[in-house]
Amino acid sequence: MPWDHTRTGQGAAMEHHMRAEYAEGDTPGDPEAPVRKWHMVRGAEEPRTLCGLLLDPAAATQSADAWGTPSARPFCKTCGALYLREVP
């Protein structure tokens, strides 16, 4: 049986998104800028990653559904571990 957050009193499930980290000197949001690493954030507008890094709000984002696929590589291992603890 899948985890039921309604029985724990924790409310609705959190919506996660992935946000890009770029190499120093690259412009966040520039489609030509290579992504250094993908991180997980709580909510589409949140610039602070699960691992604590503060990313530029203009950085590219993608749905958490892309996690574990080639489009999400390379991915922050710390964010990945924390994400697994937060999702049912």
N, CA and C of each residue as an Amber inpcrd file, in Angstrom:
protein
   264
   0.8490000  -1.1850000   0.0000000   0.0000000   0.0000000   0.0000000
   0.8920000   1.2440000   0.0000000   0.6350000   2.2120000  -0.9050000
   1.4530000   3.4220000  -0.9270000   1.2470000   4.2530000   0.3290000
   2.2540000   5.0520000   0.6310000   2.2070000   5.9370000   1.7800000
   1.0660000   6.9220000   1.6250000   0.2840000   7.1260000   2.6740000
  -0.8590000   8.0300000   2.6510000  -0.5850000   9.1860000   3.6000000
  -0.2260000  10.3630000   3.0300000   0.0970000  11.5240000   3.8520000
  -1.1070000  12.0400000   4.6290000  -2.3280000  11.7200000   4.1950000
  -3.5100000  12.2150000   4.8990000  -3.6790000  11.5450000   6.2560000
  -3.1380000  10.3390000   6.4160000  -3.2690000   9.6460000   7.7010000
  -2.2230000  10.1110000   8.7060000  -1.1880000  10.7880000   8.2490000
  -0.1540000  11.2490000   9.1660000  -0.3950000  12.6780000   9.6160000
  -1.3810000  13.3440000   8.9910000  -1.6710000  14.7210000   9.3680000
  -0.6860000  15.7120000   8.7920000   0.0770000  15.3200000   7.7800000
   1.0880000  16.2100000   7.2350000   0.5740000  17.0550000   6.0820000
  -0.6750000  16.9390000   5.6920000  -1.2200000  17.7590000   4.6270000
  -0.8650000  17.2290000   3.2540000  -1.0250000  18.0950000   2.2740000
  -0.8050000  17.6990000   0.8800000   0.6700000  17.4290000   0.6150000
   0.9000000  16.5930000  -0.3750000   2.2700000  16.2670000  -0.7620000
   2.9670000  17.5070000  -1.3190000   4.2450000  17.6350000  -1.0380000
   5.0450000  18.7540000  -1.5090000   5.3360000  18.5900000  -2.9960000
   5.3200000  19.6940000  -3.7260000   5.6450000  19.6690000  -5.1440000
   7.1190000  20.0350000  -5.3140000   7.8740000  19.1500000  -5.8970000
   9.2990000  19.3780000  -6.1310000   9.5540000  19.6960000  -7.5990000
  10.6310000  20.4180000  -7.8320000  11.0990000  20.7230000  -9.1850000
  12.6160000  20.6370000  -9.1760000  13.1860000  20.5480000 -10.3590000
  14.6410000  20.5570000 -10.4800000  15.0730000  21.9230000 -10.9990000
  16.1970000  22.4230000 -10.4720000  16.7510000  23.7150000 -10.8930000
  18.2190000  23.5160000 -11.2440000  18.6500000  24.2040000 -12.2910000
  20.0060000  24.0430000 -12.8170000  21.0300000  24.8860000 -12.0650000
  22.1990000  24.3040000 -11.8740000  23.3790000  25.0260000 -11.3860000
  24.3180000  25.1510000 -12.5800000  24.8670000  26.3370000 -12.7770000
  25.7640000  26.5930000 -13.8960000  27.1800000  26.8370000 -13.3950000
  28.1400000  26.6550000 -14.2710000  29.5290000  26.9580000 -13.9320000
  29.6710000  28.4620000 -13.7360000  30.6200000  28.8580000 -12.9090000
  30.8560000  30.2720000 -12.6620000  31.1750000  30.9640000 -13.9810000
  30.5230000  32.0870000 -14.2200000  30.7230000  32.8330000 -15.4530000
  29.6520000  32.5790000 -16.4960000  28.9190000  31.4780000 -16.3810000
  27.8170000  31.2080000 -17.3080000  26.5700000  31.9440000 -16.8340000
  25.7410000  32.3500000 -17.7670000  24.5410000  33.1100000 -17.4550000
  23.3610000  32.1750000 -17.2130000  22.7970000  32.1830000 -15.9960000
  21.6180000  31.3520000 -15.7290000  20.4740000  31.7290000 -16.6630000
  19.8090000  30.7410000 -17.1770000  18.6990000  30.9680000 -18.0810000
  19.1060000  31.0140000 -19.5420000  20.4090000  31.1380000 -19.8330000
  20.8960000  31.1280000 -21.2150000  20.7770000  29.7040000 -21.7490000
  20.0080000  29.5010000 -22.8190000  19.8240000  28.1330000 -23.3180000
  21.1170000  27.4850000 -23.8150000  22.1400000  28.2950000 -24.0930000
  23.4280000  27.7650000 -24.5570000  24.3650000  27.4140000 -23.3960000
  24.0500000  27.8780000 -22.1970000  24.9170000  27.6200000 -21.0360000
  24.7650000  26.1650000 -20.6050000  25.8750000  25.4350000 -20.4950000
  25.7670000  24.0410000 -20.0560000  25.4300000  23.9520000 -18.5630000
  24.5940000  23.0080000 -18.2290000  24.2220000  22.7920000 -16.8250000
  25.3500000  22.0340000 -16.1430000  25.8550000  22.5950000 -15.0510000
  26.9080000  21.9320000 -14.2720000  26.3330000  20.7550000 -13.5060000
  25.1530000  20.9930000 -12.8980000  24.5000000  19.9610000 -12.0880000
  23.0430000  20.3560000 -11.8850000  22.1640000  19.3640000 -11.8260000
  20.7590000  19.5890000 -11.4940000  20.5610000  19.3510000 -10.0020000
  19.7210000  20.1950000  -9.3950000  19.3980000  20.0960000  -7.9680000
  17.8860000  20.0150000  -7.8100000  17.4290000  19.5220000  -6.6830000
  15.9940000  19.4630000  -6.3860000  15.6410000  20.6210000  -5.4570000
  14.4890000  21.2570000  -5.7270000  13.9730000  22.3440000  -4.8920000
  12.5250000  22.0310000  -4.5240000  12.0420000  22.6780000  -3.4710000
  10.6420000  22.5220000  -3.0520000   9.8400000  23.6670000  -3.6650000
   9.0440000  23.3680000  -4.6660000   8.2480000  24.3950000  -5.3340000
   8.9780000  24.9940000  -6.5250000   8.2220000  25.4390000  -7.5180000
   8.7980000  25.9220000  -8.7760000   9.5770000  27.2180000  -8.6240000
   9.2210000  28.0490000  -7.6620000   9.8600000  29.3600000  -7.5180000
  10.9920000  29.3810000  -6.4980000  11.2230000  28.2940000  -5.8100000
  12.2140000  28.2490000  -4.7250000  13.6360000  28.1580000  -5.2920000
  14.5140000  29.1250000  -4.9580000  15.8950000  29.0450000  -5.4370000
  16.8190000  28.2250000  -4.5250000  16.3830000  27.9160000  -3.2810000
  17.2310000  27.1540000  -2.3570000  17.0160000  25.6620000  -2.5920000
  18.1160000  24.9540000  -2.8210000  18.0560000  23.5250000  -3.1150000
  17.9280000  22.7080000  -1.8340000  17.5730000  21.4430000  -1.9720000
  17.4840000  20.5750000  -0.7970000  18.8320000  20.4470000  -0.1070000
  19.9290000  20.5510000  -0.8610000  21.2650000  20.4430000  -0.2640000
  21.7380000  21.7650000   0.3300000  20.9230000  22.8250000   0.2050000
  21.2310000  24.0990000   0.8380000  21.8380000  25.1550000  -0.0630000
  22.1280000  24.8360000  -1.3030000  22.7150000  25.7860000  -2.2380000
  21.6590000  26.7880000  -2.6810000  22.0360000  28.0600000  -2.7760000
  21.1170000  29.0890000  -3.2580000  21.4320000  29.3460000  -4.7260000
  20.5010000  28.9760000  -5.6050000  20.7020000  29.1310000  -7.0430000
  19.9920000  30.3780000  -7.5490000  20.4240000  30.8440000  -8.7030000
  19.8200000  32.0090000  -9.3390000  18.3670000  31.6840000  -9.7090000
  17.4140000  32.5640000  -9.3570000  16.0120000  32.3140000  -9.7100000
  15.7830000  32.2250000 -11.2220000  16.7080000  32.7670000 -12.0240000
  16.5770000  32.7120000 -13.4870000  17.0660000  31.3860000 -14.0650000
  17.6290000  30.5260000 -13.2300000  18.1500000  29.2430000 -13.7090000
  17.0230000  28.3840000 -14.2650000  17.3760000  27.5660000 -15.2310000
  16.3970000  26.6650000 -15.8500000  15.8180000  25.7120000 -14.8080000
  14.5660000  25.3440000 -15.0090000  13.9120000  24.3610000 -14.1430000
  13.2980000  23.2740000 -15.0170000  13.0540000  22.1530000 -14.4080000
  12.2890000  21.0940000 -15.0590000  11.5220000  20.3300000 -13.9850000
  10.5340000  19.6220000 -14.4330000   9.6730000  18.8640000 -13.5330000
  10.4670000  17.7880000 -12.8020000  10.0420000  17.4890000 -11.5900000
  10.6600000  16.3960000 -10.8320000  10.4500000  15.0610000 -11.5330000
   9.5000000  14.9970000 -12.4570000   9.2720000  13.7650000 -13.2210000
  10.4890000  13.3770000 -14.0540000  11.3520000  14.3450000 -14.3480000
  12.5570000  14.0660000 -15.1420000  13.6700000  13.4450000 -14.3000000
  13.4900000  13.4380000 -12.9690000  14.5160000  12.8780000 -12.0860000
  14.7610000  11.4210000 -12.4450000  16.0240000  11.0480000 -12.5600000
  16.3800000   9.6720000 -12.8880000  16.4460000   9.3960000 -14.3820000
  16.1900000  10.4120000 -15.1990000  16.2640000  10.2550000 -16.6520000
  17.5300000  10.9410000 -17.1610000  17.9220000  10.6810000 -18.4080000
  19.1110000  11.3350000 -18.9650000  19.0360000  12.8660000 -18.9600000
  17.8410000  13.4500000 -19.0640000  17.7370000  14.9140000 -19.0740000
  18.0370000  15.5330000 -17.7110000  18.1250000  14.7240000 -16.6720000
  18.4050000  15.2230000 -15.3220000  19.8470000  14.9540000 -14.8950000
  20.6920000  14.5910000 -15.8220000  22.0860000  14.2810000 -15.4780000
  23.0000000  15.4120000 -15.8960000  24.0160000  15.7050000 -15.1100000
  24.3290000  15.1190000 -13.8070000  23.4280000  15.6990000 -12.7130000
  23.1510000  14.9030000 -11.6970000  22.2570000  15.3070000 -10.6170000
  23.0090000  15.3030000  -9.2940000  22.6980000  16.2710000  -8.4330000
  23.3080000  16.3670000  -7.1060000  22.9120000  15.1430000  -6.2720000
  23.8930000  14.4090000  -5.8020000  23.6200000  13.1910000  -5.0270000
  22.9680000  13.4990000  -3.6840000  23.3480000  14.6080000  -3.0730000
  22.7530000  14.9810000  -1.7880000  21.2760000  15.3210000  -1.9730000
  20.9650000  16.1110000  -3.0060000  19.5600000  16.4270000  -3.2890000
  18.7770000  15.1540000  -3.5830000  19.3790000  14.2250000  -4.3090000
  18.7060000  12.9710000  -4.6310000  18.3580000  12.1780000  -3.3920000
  19.3000000  12.0930000  -2.4600000  19.0600000  11.3460000  -1.2230000
  17.9560000  12.0060000  -0.3930000  17.9910000  13.3290000  -0.3000000
  16.9690000  14.0370000   0.4710000  15.6040000  13.9640000  -0.2150000
  15.5940000  14.0400000  -1.5290000  14.3410000  13.9330000  -2.2880000
  13.6690000  12.5860000  -2.0230000  14.4380000  11.5240000  -2.0230000
  13.8730000  10.1970000  -1.7720000  13.2350000  10.0910000  -0.3920000
  13.7140000  10.8740000   0.5630000  13.1450000  10.8480000   1.9120000
  11.8590000  11.6770000   2.0000000  11.6390000  12.5610000   1.0210000
  10.4730000  13.4510000   1.0690000   9.3080000  12.9930000   0.2140000
   9.5440000  12.1170000  -0.7340000   8.4530000  11.6940000  -1.6230000
   7.9350000  10.3260000  -1.2050000   6.6450000  10.1270000  -1.4010000
   6.0760000   8.8270000  -1.0350000   6.5430000   7.7180000  -1.9560000
